[in-house]
Amino acid sequence: MQAQIQALLAAEAGGTERGMVGSNMGSHMEVAKLAIFNGEARKVGGFVNACKLYLRMKIRKAIVEEQVFWILSHVQGGSADIWKENVMEELESEEVEYESAEEFLIGLKKEFGRGEEESVKAAELRKLEQGGRTMEEFVQEFKRAARGSGYEGRPLIEEFKRGMNGGLRRKLMKAENPPASIEQWYRRAMALDRNWRKSRREEERLRKKEVGGGAPKQEQRQSLPQPLV
């Protein structure tokens, strides 16, 4: 097997098209040499895509075992070394067998891509803002982004406070008993937002009534809510 892998690597370095017999495309198209993958989560997506491209363009006729070992030959250093050694032992002892190189790449991405997914979710969470949405809508979107983001406890509460509209945030923070848990923040923010929107609708109703009924009454003006922005 080692000799077969060396042949594949030599083909990669020399630009030959082993496995592309019968294809006009592989013999005339250059493919960039695959970079070494060292286990960094932020690089796993690009590495997997590059492997798929090279396998298809240059060595798609190779047997699955050869393709898998070729991929492993580009996995070196960092946190990837121990994982690579374990996989090679399992393959050589026939404890595990892959039906395709794509199946192997799926497993590789799951193994090293957890941190990448978490960082993406965390970045999404940090960008969320309520804006013109109702608090119910914002809470549902915030919960979706929070799952798998790595945020919990006080940091999660702080991100929620940052994203909600300032008026609602100030009202809750100045309350006699401010919310303590994230669930309390969700529940009380939604209730306050509903009450404010209900008051806004009442304000519009009173304005329409004033337009049709002459001069506004002082007590009506005093009851109108202030915008929570």
MIDOSE-1310 file (N, C-alpha, C; in nm, 2 decimals, decimal comma, always signed):
residues 229
mqaq	+0,08/-0,12/+0,00/+0,00/+0,00/+0,00/+0,09/+0,13/+0,00; +0,20/+0,12/+0,07/+0,28/+0,24/+0,08/+0,33/+0,28/-0,06; +0,37/+0,17/-0,14/+0,42/+0,20/-0,28/+0,31/+0,26/-0,36; +0,18/+0,22/-0,34/+0,07/+0,27/-0,42/+0,05/+0,42/-0,38
iqal	+0,06/+0,45/-0,25/+0,05/+0,59/-0,21/+0,16/+0,68/-0,27; +0,28/+0,63/-0,27/+0,39/+0,70/-0,33/+0,37/+0,73/-0,47; +0,31/+0,63/-0,54/+0,28/+0,65/-0,69/+0,18/+0,76/-0,71; +0,08/+0,76/-0,62/-0,03/+0,87/-0,63/+0,03/+1,00/-0,60
laae	+0,12/+1,01/-0,50/+0,18/+1,14/-0,47/+0,28/+1,18/-0,58; +0,34/+1,09/-0,64/+0,43/+1,12/-0,76/+0,35/+1,17/-0,87; +0,23/+1,11/-0,89/+0,14/+1,16/-1,00/+0,09/+1,30/-0,97; +0,07/+1,33/-0,84/+0,02/+1,46/-0,81/+0,13/+1,57/-0,83
aggt	+0,25/+1,53/-0,79/+0,37/+1,63/-0,81/+0,40/+1,65/-0,96; +0,39/+1,54/-1,04/+0,43/+1,55/-1,18/+0,32/+1,59/-1,27; +0,19/+1,60/-1,21/+0,08/+1,65/-1,30/+0,03/+1,54/-1,39; +0,06/+1,41/-1,36/+0,01/+1,31/-1,45/-0,13/+1,28/-1,41
ergm	-0,20/+1,20/-1,49/-0,34/+1,18/-1,47/-0,38/+1,04/-1,45; -0,31/+0,97/-1,35/-0,35/+0,84/-1,32/-0,49/+0,83/-1,28; -0,57/+0,73/-1,33/-0,71/+0,72/-1,30/-0,80/+0,80/-1,39; -0,74/+0,88/-1,49/-0,82/+0,96/-1,58/-0,83/+0,90/-1,72
vgsn	-0,80/+0,77/-1,73/-0,80/+0,71/-1,86/-0,94/+0,72/-1,92; -0,95/+0,76/-2,05/-1,08/+0,78/-2,11/-1,14/+0,91/-2,09; -1,07/+1,00/-2,02/-1,12/+1,14/-2,00/-1,03/+1,24/-2,06; -1,08/+1,32/-2,14/-1,00/+1,43/-2,21/-0,97/+1,54/-2,11
mgsh	-1,06/+1,56/-2,01/-1,05/+1,67/-1,92/-0,93/+1,66/-1,83; -0,91/+1,55/-1,77/-0,80/+1,54/-1,67/-0,66/+1,55/-1,73; -0,64/+1,51/-1,85/-0,51/+1,52/-1,91/-0,47/+1,66/-1,95; -0,56/+1,75/-1,96/-0,53/+1,88/-2,01/-0,55/+1,99/-1,91
meva	-0,60/+1,96/-1,79/-0,64/+2,06/-1,69/-0,55/+2,05/-1,57; -0,49/+2,17/-1,53/-0,41/+2,18/-1,42/-0,49/+2,19/-1,29; -0,45/+2,12/-1,19/-0,52/+2,12/-1,06/-0,42/+2,16/-0,95; -0,45/+2,26/-0,87/-0,35/+2,30/-0,77/-0,32/+2,19/-0,67
klai	-0,19/+2,19/-0,63/-0,15/+2,09/-0,54/-0,21/+2,11/-0,40; -0,25/+2,00/-0,34/-0,33/+2,00/-0,22/-0,24/+2,05/-0,10; -0,29/+2,14/-0,02/-0,22/+2,19/+0,09/-0,24/+2,09/+0,21; -0,14/+2,09/+0,30/-0,14/+2,00/+0,41/-0,24/+2,05/+0,51
fnge	-0,32/+1,95/+0,57/-0,42/+1,99/+0,67/-0,37/+1,94/+0,81; -0,37/+2,04/+0,90/-0,31/+2,01/+1,04/-0,42/+2,00/+1,15; -0,55/+1,99/+1,11/-0,65/+1,98/+1,21/-0,72/+2,10/+1,25; -0,68/+2,22/+1,19/-0,75/+2,34/+1,23/-0,89/+2,35/+1,18
arkv	-0,98/+2,38/+1,27/-1,13/+2,37/+1,23/-1,16/+2,47/+1,12; -1,10/+2,58/+1,12/-1,13/+2,68/+1,02/-1,09/+2,64/+0,88; -1,00/+2,54/+0,87/-0,95/+2,50/+0,74/-1,01/+2,37/+0,68; -1,09/+2,31/+0,77/-1,14/+2,17/+0,73/-1,23/+2,18/+0,61
ggfv	-1,31/+2,28/+0,60/-1,40/+2,29/+0,48/-1,33/+2,31/+0,35; -1,23/+2,39/+0,35/-1,15/+2,41/+0,23/-1,07/+2,29/+0,19; -1,02/+2,22/+0,29/-0,94/+2,10/+0,27/-1,03/+1,99/+0,20; -1,15/+1,97/+0,26/-1,24/+1,87/+0,21/-1,28/+1,90/+0,06
nack	-1,31/+2,02/+0,04/-1,35/+2,06/-0,10/-1,24/+2,04/-0,20; -1,11/+2,08/-0,15/-1,00/+2,06/-0,24/-0,97/+1,91/-0,27; -0,99/+1,82/-0,17/-0,98/+1,68/-0,19/-1,08/+1,63/-0,29; -1,20/+1,67/-0,27/-1,31/+1,62/-0,37/-1,27/+1,66/-0,51
lylr	-1,22/+1,78/-0,53/-1,19/+1,83/-0,66/-1,07/+1,75/-0,72; -0,97/+1,73/-0,64/-0,85/+1,66/-0,69/-0,89/+1,51/-0,72; -0,96/+1,45/-0,63/-1,00/+1,31/-0,66/-1,08/+1,30/-0,79; -1,17/+1,39/-0,81/-1,25/+1,38/-0,93/-1,17/+1,41/-1,06
mkir	-1,08/+1,50/-1,05/-1,00/+1,55/-1,16/-0,88/+1,45/-1,20; -0,82/+1,40/-1,10/-0,69/+1,33/-1,12/-0,69/+1,18/-1,08; -0,76/+1,14/-0,97/-0,74/+1,00/-0,93/-0,87/+0,93/-0,90; -0,97/+0,96/-0,97/-1,11/+0,91/-0,95/-1,11/+0,76/-0,98
kaiv	-1,02/+0,71/-1,06/-1,03/+0,57/-1,10/-0,95/+0,48/-1,00; -0,88/+0,54/-0,91/-0,81/+0,47/-0,80/-0,91/+0,40/-0,71; -0,87/+0,29/-0,65/-0,96/+0,22/-0,56/-0,98/+0,31/-0,43; -1,09/+0,28/-0,36/-1,12/+0,37/-0,25/-1,01/+0,37/-0,14
eeqv	-0,95/+0,25/-0,12/-0,85/+0,24/-0,02/-0,73/+0,34/-0,05; -0,69/+0,34/-0,18/-0,58/+0,42/-0,23/-0,62/+0,57/-0,21; -0,75/+0,60/-0,24/-0,79/+0,74/-0,23/-0,79/+0,79/-0,09; -0,83/+0,70/+0,01/-0,83/+0,74/+0,15/-0,69/+0,76/+0,20
fwil	-0,60/+0,67/+0,16/-0,46/+0,68/+0,21/-0,40/+0,80/+0,15; -0,44/+0,84/+0,02/-0,38/+0,96/-0,04/-0,43/+1,08/+0,04; -0,56/+1,08/+0,08/-0,61/+1,20/+0,16/-0,53/+1,20/+0,29; -0,51/+1,09/+0,36/-0,44/+1,08/+0,48/-0,29/+1,13/+0,47
shvq	-0,23/+1,11/+0,35/-0,10/+1,16/+0,33/-0,08/+1,31/+0,34; -0,20/+1,38/+0,33/-0,20/+1,53/+0,34/-0,25/+1,57/+0,47; -0,27/+1,48/+0,56/-0,31/+1,52/+0,70/-0,19/+1,50/+0,79; -0,13/+1,61/+0,83/-0,01/+1,61/+0,91/+0,00/+1,72/+1,01
ggsa	+0,05/+1,69/+1,13/+0,08/+1,80/+1,23/-0,04/+1,83/+1,31; -0,01/+1,91/+1,42/-0,11/+1,96/+1,51/-0,20/+1,85/+1,57; -0,33/+1,87/+1,58/-0,42/+1,78/+1,65/-0,45/+1,66/+1,55; -0,41/+1,67/+1,43/-0,45/+1,57/+1,33/-0,36/+1,45/+1,33
diwk	-0,24/+1,45/+1,39/-0,15/+1,34/+1,38/-0,21/+1,22/+1,46; -0,26/+1,24/+1,58/-0,31/+1,12/+1,66/-0,43/+1,06/+1,59; -0,52/+1,15/+1,54/-0,63/+1,10/+1,47/-0,59/+1,02/+1,35; -0,50/+1,07/+1,27/-0,45/+1,00/+1,15/-0,39/+0,86/+1,19
envm	-0,31/+0,85/+1,29/-0,25/+0,73/+1,33/-0,36/+0,62/+1,37; -0,46/+0,67/+1,44/-0,57/+0,58/+1,48/-0,64/+0,53/+1,35; -0,67/+0,62/+1,26/-0,74/+0,58/+1,14/-0,66/+0,48/+1,06; -0,53/+0,51/+1,04/-0,45/+0,42/+0,96/-0,44/+0,28/+1,03
eele	-0,43/+0,27/+1,16/-0,43/+0,14/+1,23/-0,56/+0,07/+1,20; -0,68/+0,14/+1,21/-0,81/+0,07/+1,18/-0,82/+0,02/+1,04; -0,76/+0,10/+0,94/-0,77/+0,06/+0,80/-0,68/-0,06/+0,78; -0,56/-0,06/+0,83/-0,46/-0,17/+0,81/-0,51/-0,30/+0,88
seev	-0,58/-0,28/+0,99/-0,63/-0,40/+1,06/-0,76/-0,44/+1,01; -0,82/-0,37/+0,91/-0,95/-0,39/+0,85/-1,06/-0,38/+0,95; -1,04/-0,30/+1,06/-1,15/-0,28/+1,15/-1,26/-0,19/+1,09; -1,22/-0,11/+1,00/-1,31/-0,02/+0,94/-1,29/-0,02/+0,79
eyes	-1,40/+0,00/+0,71/-1,39/+0,00/+0,56/-1,48/+0,10/+0,51; -1,43/+0,19/+0,42/-1,51/+0,29/+0,36/-1,56/+0,25/+0,22; -1,69/+0,28/+0,20/-1,74/+0,25/+0,07/-1,70/+0,35/-0,04; -1,66/+0,47/+0,00/-1,62/+0,57/-0,09/-1,53/+0,67/-0,02
aeef	-1,45/+0,75/-0,10/-1,37/+0,85/-0,04/-1,46/+0,96/+0,02; -1,57/+0,99/-0,04/-1,66/+1,09/+0,01/-1,71/+1,05/+0,15; -1,74/+0,93/+0,18/-1,78/+0,88/+0,31/-1,67/+0,91/+0,41; -1,54/+0,89/+0,37/-1,43/+0,92/+0,46/-1,42/+1,07/+0,49
ligl	-1,44/+1,15/+0,38/-1,43/+1,29/+0,40/-1,54/+1,35/+0,49; -1,66/+1,29/+0,48/-1,77/+1,33/+0,57/-1,72/+1,31/+0,72; -1,66/+1,19/+0,74/-1,62/+1,16/+0,88/-1,51/+1,26/+0,92; -1,42/+1,29/+0,83/-1,31/+1,38/+0,86/-1,36/+1,52/+0,90
kkef	-1,46/+1,57/+0,82/-1,52/+1,70/+0,85/-1,59/+1,70/+0,98; -1,66/+1,59/+1,01/-1,73/+1,59/+1,14/-1,63/+1,59/+1,26; -1,52/+1,52/+1,24/-1,42/+1,51/+1,34/-1,35/+1,65/+1,37; -1,32/+1,72/+1,27/-1,25/+1,85/+1,29/-1,33/+1,97/+1,27
grge	-1,45/+1,96/+1,22/-1,53/+2,07/+1,19/-1,62/+2,12/+1,30; -1,62/+2,06/+1,42/-1,71/+2,10/+1,53/-1,67/+2,25/+1,57; -1,55/+2,28/+1,58/-1,51/+2,41/+1,62/-1,54/+2,51/+1,52; -1,53/+2,48/+1,39/-1,57/+2,57/+1,28/-1,72/+2,60/+1,29
eesv	-1,80/+2,50/+1,31/-1,95/+2,53/+1,32/-1,98/+2,62/+1,44; -1,91/+2,59/+1,55/-1,94/+2,67/+1,67/-1,90/+2,82/+1,65; -1,78/+2,84/+1,58/-1,74/+2,98/+1,56/-1,83/+3,05/+1,46; -1,89/+2,98/+1,36/-1,98/+3,04/+1,27/-2,11/+3,08/+1,34
kaae	-2,16/+2,99/+1,43/-2,28/+3,02/+1,50/-2,26/+3,13/+1,60; -2,14/+3,14/+1,66/-2,11/+3,25/+1,75/-2,11/+3,38/+1,68; -2,05/+3,38/+1,56/-2,04/+3,51/+1,48/-2,18/+3,55/+1,44; -2,26/+3,46/+1,41/-2,40/+3,49/+1,37/-2,48/+3,55/+1,49
lrkl	-2,46/+3,49/+1,61/-2,52/+3,54/+1,73/-2,48/+3,68/+1,76; -2,35/+3,71/+1,74/-2,30/+3,85/+1,77/-2,35/+3,96/+1,68; -2,40/+3,91/+1,56/-2,45/+4,01/+1,46/-2,60/+4,04/+1,48; -2,67/+3,95/+1,56/-2,82/+3,97/+1,56/-2,86/+4,10/+1,64
eqgg	-2,96/+4,16/+1,58/-3,02/+4,28/+1,64/-3,17/+4,27/+1,62; -3,25/+4,32/+1,72/-3,39/+4,31/+1,70/-3,45/+4,40/+1,59; -3,40/+4,52/+1,58/-3,45/+4,61/+1,48/-3,60/+4,63/+1,48; -3,67/+4,62/+1,37/-3,81/+4,64/+1,36/-3,89/+4,51/+1,39
rtme	-3,83/+4,40/+1,43/-3,90/+4,28/+1,46/-3,97/+4,28/+1,59; -4,07/+4,20/+1,61/-4,13/+4,19/+1,74/-4,03/+4,11/+1,83; -4,04/+4,12/+1,96/-3,95/+4,05/+2,05/-3,97/+3,90/+2,04; -4,10/+3,86/+2,01/-4,12/+3,71/+1,99/-4,03/+3,66/+1,87
efvq	-4,03/+3,74/+1,76/-3,95/+3,70/+1,65/-3,80/+3,70/+1,68; -3,76/+3,80/+1,75/-3,62/+3,82/+1,78/-3,58/+3,70/+1,87; -3,66/+3,67/+1,97/-3,62/+3,56/+2,06/-3,61/+3,43/+1,99; -3,70/+3,40/+1,90/-3,69/+3,27/+1,82/-3,56/+3,27/+1,74
efkr	-3,53/+3,38/+1,68/-3,41/+3,39/+1,59/-3,28/+3,38/+1,68; -3,29/+3,44/+1,80/-3,18/+3,44/+1,89/-3,15/+3,30/+1,95; -3,26/+3,23/+1,98/-3,25/+3,09/+2,03/-3,19/+3,00/+1,92; -3,23/+3,02/+1,80/-3,18/+2,93/+1,69/-3,03/+2,95/+1,68
aarg	-2,98/+3,08/+1,68/-2,84/+3,11/+1,66/-2,76/+3,07/+1,79; -2,82/+3,07/+1,90/-2,75/+3,04/+2,03/-2,72/+2,89/+2,04; -2,80/+2,80/+1,98/-2,78/+2,66/+1,98/-2,65/+2,63/+1,91; -2,55/+2,57/+1,98/-2,43/+2,53/+1,92/-2,33/+2,64/+1,91
sgye	-2,36/+2,76/+1,96/-2,27/+2,87/+1,95/-2,16/+2,87/+2,06; -2,18/+2,79/+2,17/-2,09/+2,79/+2,28/-2,12/+2,89/+2,39; -2,22/+2,98/+2,36/-2,26/+3,08/+2,46/-2,36/+3,02/+2,56; -2,34/+3,05/+2,68/-2,44/+3,01/+2,79/-2,42/+3,10/+2,91
grpl	-2,51/+3,10/+3,00/-2,50/+3,17/+3,12/-2,49/+3,32/+3,10; -2,41/+3,39/+3,17/-2,40/+3,54/+3,17/-2,36/+3,59/+3,03; -2,26/+3,53/+2,96/-2,23/+3,58/+2,82/-2,34/+3,57/+2,73; -2,43/+3,47/+2,74/-2,55/+3,46/+2,65/-2,65/+3,57/+2,68
ieef	-2,66/+3,60/+2,81/-2,75/+3,71/+2,85/-2,70/+3,84/+2,80; -2,57/+3,86/+2,81/-2,51/+3,99/+2,76/-2,53/+4,01/+2,61; -2,52/+3,90/+2,53/-2,55/+3,90/+2,39/-2,69/+3,93/+2,36; -2,78/+3,88/+2,44/-2,92/+3,90/+2,42/-2,96/+4,05/+2,45
krgm	-2,90/+4,10/+2,56/-2,92/+4,24/+2,59/-2,87/+4,34/+2,48; -2,75/+4,30/+2,43/-2,69/+4,38/+2,33/-2,78/+4,39/+2,20; -2,84/+4,28/+2,17/-2,92/+4,27/+2,04/-3,06/+4,33/+2,05; -3,11/+4,34/+2,17/-3,25/+4,39/+2,18/-3,25/+4,54/+2,17
nggl	-3,36/+4,60/+2,13/-3,37/+4,75/+2,12/-3,34/+4,81/+2,26; -3,28/+4,93/+2,25/-3,23/+5,00/+2,37/-3,34/+5,03/+2,47; -3,45/+5,08/+2,42/-3,56/+5,12/+2,51/-3,61/+5,00/+2,60; -3,63/+4,88/+2,54/-3,67/+4,76/+2,61/-3,56/+4,72/+2,71
rrkl	-3,44/+4,73/+2,67/-3,33/+4,69/+2,75/-3,32/+4,78/+2,88; -3,33/+4,91/+2,86/-3,32/+5,00/+2,97/-3,44/+4,98/+3,06; -3,56/+4,96/+3,01/-3,67/+4,94/+3,10/-3,65/+4,82/+3,19; -3,60/+4,71/+3,13/-3,58/+4,59/+3,21/-3,47/+4,61/+3,31
mkae	-3,36/+4,67/+3,27/-3,25/+4,69/+3,36/-3,28/+4,78/+3,48; -3,37/+4,87/+3,46/-3,41/+4,97/+3,56/-3,52/+4,92/+3,65; -3,58/+4,80/+3,62/-3,69/+4,75/+3,69/-3,65/+4,72/+3,83; -3,74/+4,71/+3,92/-3,72/+4,69/+4,07/-3,65/+4,55/+4,08
nppa	-3,69/+4,45/+4,01/-3,63/+4,32/+4,01/-3,59/+4,28/+3,87; -3,48/+4,32/+3,82/-3,44/+4,29/+3,68/-3,43/+4,14/+3,66; -3,45/+4,10/+3,54/-3,44/+3,95/+3,50/-3,30/+3,90/+3,54; -3,29/+3,78/+3,59/-3,17/+3,72/+3,63/-3,12/+3,61/+3,53
sieq	-3,21/+3,52/+3,48/-3,17/+3,42/+3,39/-3,21/+3,45/+3,25; -3,16/+3,38/+3,15/-3,19/+3,41/+3,01/-3,34/+3,39/+2,98; -3,40/+3,29/+3,05/-3,54/+3,26/+3,03/-3,62/+3,37/+3,08; -3,58/+3,43/+3,19/-3,65/+3,55/+3,25/-3,64/+3,67/+3,15
wyrr	-3,52/+3,68/+3,09/-3,50/+3,79/+2,99/-3,59/+3,77/+2,87; -3,60/+3,65/+2,82/-3,69/+3,62/+2,71/-3,83/+3,65/+2,75; -3,88/+3,60/+2,86/-4,02/+3,61/+2,89/-4,06/+3,76/+2,92; -3,98/+3,83/+3,00/-4,02/+3,96/+3,04/-4,00/+4,06/+2,92
amal	-3,90/+4,04/+2,84/-3,88/+4,12/+2,72/-4,00/+4,11/+2,62; -4,04/+3,98/+2,60/-4,16/+3,96/+2,51/-4,28/+4,03/+2,57; -4,31/+4,02/+2,70/-4,42/+4,08/+2,76/-4,42/+4,23/+2,75; -4,30/+4,29/+2,78/-4,29/+4,43/+2,77/-4,31/+4,48/+2,62
drnw	-4,25/+4,41/+2,53/-4,27/+4,45/+2,39/-4,41/+4,44/+2,34; -4,48/+4,33/+2,39/-4,63/+4,32/+2,35/-4,71/+4,44/+2,41; -4,68/+4,47/+2,54/-4,75/+4,58/+2,60/-4,73/+4,71/+2,52; -4,60/+4,73/+2,49/-4,57/+4,86/+2,42/-4,63/+4,86/+2,28
rksr	-4,64/+4,75/+2,21/-4,70/+4,75/+2,08/-4,85/+4,77/+2,09; -4,91/+4,72/+2,20/-5,05/+4,74/+2,22/-5,08/+4,88/+2,25; -4,99/+4,95/+2,32/-5,01/+5,09/+2,35/-4,99/+5,17/+2,22; -4,90/+5,13/+2,14/-4,88/+5,20/+2,01/-5,01/+5,19/+1,92
reee	-5,07/+5,08/+1,92/-5,20/+5,06/+1,85/-5,30/+5,15/+1,90; -5,31/+5,16/+2,04/-5,41/+5,25/+2,10/-5,38/+5,40/+2,07; -5,25/+5,43/+2,06/-5,21/+5,56/+2,03/-5,26/+5,60/+1,89; -5,24/+5,51/+1,79/-5,29/+5,53/+1,66/-5,44/+5,55/+1,65
rlrk	-5,51/+5,47/+1,73/-5,66/+5,48/+1,74/-5,70/+5,61/+1,79; -5,63/+5,66/+1,89/-5,67/+5,79/+1,95/-5,63/+5,91/+1,85; -5,53/+5,89/+1,78/-5,49/+6,00/+1,69/-5,60/+6,01/+1,58; -5,64/+5,89/+1,53/-5,75/+5,90/+1,42/-5,87/+5,96/+1,48
kevg	-5,90/+5,93/+1,61/-6,02/+5,98/+1,67/-6,01/+6,13/+1,68; -5,89/+6,18/+1,72/-5,87/+6,33/+1,73/-5,89/+6,40/+1,60; -5,84/+6,34/+1,49/-5,85/+6,40/+1,36/-6,00/+6,42/+1,32; -6,08/+6,32/+1,36/-6,22/+6,33/+1,32/-6,31/+6,40/+1,43
ggap	-6,25/+6,42/+1,55/-6,34/+6,47/+1,65/-6,30/+6,61/+1,71; -6,21/+6,68/+1,64/-6,17/+6,82/+1,68/-6,05/+6,82/+1,77; -6,04/+6,91/+1,86/-5,92/+6,93/+1,94/-5,89/+6,81/+2,03; -5,76/+6,77/+2,05/-5,73/+6,66/+2,13/-5,75/+6,69/+2,28
kqeq	-5,78/+6,59/+2,36/-5,80/+6,61/+2,50/-5,67/+6,59/+2,57; -5,64/+6,67/+2,68/-5,52/+6,67/+2,75/-5,49/+6,53/+2,81; -5,60/+6,47/+2,86/-5,58/+6,34/+2,93/-5,54/+6,23/+2,83; -5,59/+6,24/+2,70/-5,55/+6,15/+2,60/-5,40/+6,16/+2,57
rqsl	-5,36/+6,28/+2,55/-5,22/+6,30/+2,52/-5,12/+6,25/+2,63; -5,16/+6,27/+2,75/-5,08/+6,22/+2,86/-5,07/+6,07/+2,86; -5,17/+6,00/+2,81/-5,17/+5,85/+2,82/-5,09/+5,78/+2,70; -5,04/+5,86/+2,60/-4,98/+5,80/+2,49/-4,84/+5,76/+2,53
pqpl	-4,80/+5,64/+2,48/-4,67/+5,58/+2,52/-4,55/+5,64/+2,45; -4,43/+5,64/+2,51/-4,31/+5,68/+2,44/-4,25/+5,57/+2,37; -4,19/+5,59/+2,25/-4,13/+5,48/+2,17/-4,02/+5,42/+2,25; -4,01/+5,28/+2,24/-3,90/+5,21/+2,30/-3,79/+5,18/+2,19
v	-3,69/+5,26/+2,18/-3,59/+5,24/+2,07/-3,45/+5,23/+2,13
